[in-house]
Amino acid sequence: MKKILKLLSAASAAMLFVYTGAHSQEIHYPDEVKYLFNSADESESVSRETAPLVAVPQCTAAERLCGEILRSGGAPVIVPQTTDGAVLRDMASRWDGVAFPQNWVRENDAFSVLFYKAVTDMNVPCFGSSSLTMRIDAGLMRRPEAIVSVGDLVRKASYYRKAKEVMGRIFSIDLHGDLPCRYDEGYSIGERADNQISIQKMDEGHLDSRVLISYIGQNHFDGNRPEEAFRYCDSILDQIGEDVKKNSSRAGIVRTGAEARALKRDGKKAFFLGIENGYGIGEDISNVDHFADRGVVYITLSHLYDNAICHTSSSHSADTTLGLTPFGEKVVERMNRRGILVDVSHTSSGTFWDCIRLSKAPIICSHSGAKAVFDHNRNITDDQLRALRDNGGVIQVYIVPDYMDTDYDKVSIDYFFEHLLHCIKVAGIDHVGIACDFDGGGGGWGLNGDNDLINITTRLVELGFSPEDLEKLWGGNFLRVLDEAQRIAVELSAE
């Protein structure tokens, strides 16, 4: 049967070449297409089940680069010139790596610039650079790993390909996002702007879900005004609901792991609700019931100041060895009864240990780091990590420059991994997760938005973590704890 070469339309934006059949006679290609046809034949010998797909832009060096990719075990594909950014983005979502000549990306060449934008948005491993790409990378706080050859690129592309495959199979969640703090600036989950969180960036980073936070800082209020604090906190939950409703074709609000996974099956993003700072509860225990009824899954008991519930870890506390107040003990008990997770990030050591002692459900640190890696009051000690393990809880590791190094500009994905790997070593793989604190002060070199989250998975794949490990770190541990807290709430309500 005659071999058929189909050139897919740009609108379909799939692989450029699809091949079927086998040679039944000798074929002579016209010189104008000989190279493209021959390279297509060669790439058929590479298994597309295992070989990373490496894109090469149409340029004078395409033949050389495709040959190097083939010899390195990759499957090359040539990208025709286009300035349609949507088409390039759609094609880039299928690439595992990209090779282009040095200095090929130039300011006066729209194809090269848009090509590189599509690549950088999705953190596709690249071989090739220019003075412009280096400036773009610096502006986006990207710090791509040095790729010194096409062979090295193909190796990195294989890790990236595996990372994408795993993220497609598992359910992933980032546990702390402060985009709602920026609603008054006009931001939304549905718009890809300079905010770190958006549905589009979640797609690019292969993230299924996140917790959106109703944050309340006590500096918003002069003196102790508990009812006003409650109303403010509640109003942010209203805004989150409105934002998600505006994007209901792509997203929904969920309360359970089952609901979240169902949304993924429907091709939508799942958003949980959280509250940062128990100050928003005010001094009325019934407000815990109100927030439970609204679907809040965790409440961070304090922020930077002591409140009616507990003491904070920050220097604003009267005494960080002090813990829960009598009212705070009632709040923890009511949260247990309503299936709301007790979050001890930001709280004093005294509060941490009181919650370990009193909570009938596992507790969480929604966004924290390891004190052994960097000594800051926002990070927790190894003893606390072990206690969290024994409690059945989970720590979600952040990337917040203020809490990770005295030199803000040094903080990078490498720093994040120091904390992550230390927490895994001490607490165990079953008690660690991820919560970058984007749009709330989080972010650093190589990890500065939802689209960069694929970099975490790629690094974990390269380090040898299994798909089962990745599923635990990317939300499995949190959803287990949430399920347990909600199960315990049912038991307590039956007493």
Number of C-alpha atoms within 10 A of each C-alpha: 9 11 13 12 14 11 12 13 10 18 11 11 17 18 19 19 14 13 13 12 10 10 11 9 9 6 9 7 12 9 9 8 9 12 14 18 15 11 18 21 13 15 21 13 11 17 12 12 7 13 21 28 24 29 28 23 22 17 15 9 14 22 15 10 22 26 17 18 26 21 14 17 20 30 28 29 24 21 19 14 14 16 15 14 16 14 17 23 20 16 22 29 19 18 23 29 30 26 25 22 18 11 12 19 22 14 12 8 11 16 21 19 20 19 24 22 18 21 22 22 19 23 24 25 26 27 21 18 16 14 13 15 20 14 12 16 15 13 9 18 18 21 15 16 10 11 16 11 15 26 18 14 25 30 20 22 25 23 22 26 21 19 24 18 13 20 20 14 10 20 22 26 27 29 30 28 27 23 23 24 17 13 15 8 8 8 19 22 24 18 15 15 13 11 18 24 28 21 24 19 24 23 17 22 23 25 26 27 28 24 24 26 30 27 26 22 16 20 9 9 12 7 8 13 14 18 16 13 22 20 14 17 25 19 13 19 24 13 14 22 15 12 19 20 14 15 17 14 12 18 24 21 22 22 18 15 19 11 13 25 20 14 21 19 9 11 13 21 28 27 25 23 26 28 28 25 29 27 29 31 28 22 20 14 15 13 18 23 18 14 25 21 10 14 19 26 25 26 30 24 30 31 26 19 21 25 25 19 25 29 31 34 32 20 12 13 18 13 16 20 15 20 24 26 16 11 15 23 19 15 24 26 17 20 26 26 24 25 24 26 28 28 30 27 28 28 30 29 22 19 28 30 18 19 23 21 10 14 19 18 28 24 27 28 28 31 27 26 30 27 21 14 18 18 15 18 20 23 25 26 20 17 11 19 26 17 16 23 21 13 18 19 29 29 34 28 29 30 31 24 20 14 21 25 16 11 9 13 11 14 22 22 22 17 20 24 17 14 23 24 17 18 29 17 13 18 24 15 19 19 27 30 30 27 24 29 28 24 20 18 14 22 25 26 22 23 27 24 25 27 24 26 24 24 21 21 25 21 18 19 21 16 10 9 13 11 19 12 16 23 19 21 27 28 26 23 23 27 18 18 21 25 16 18 26 22 16 19 20 15 11 14 10 8 5
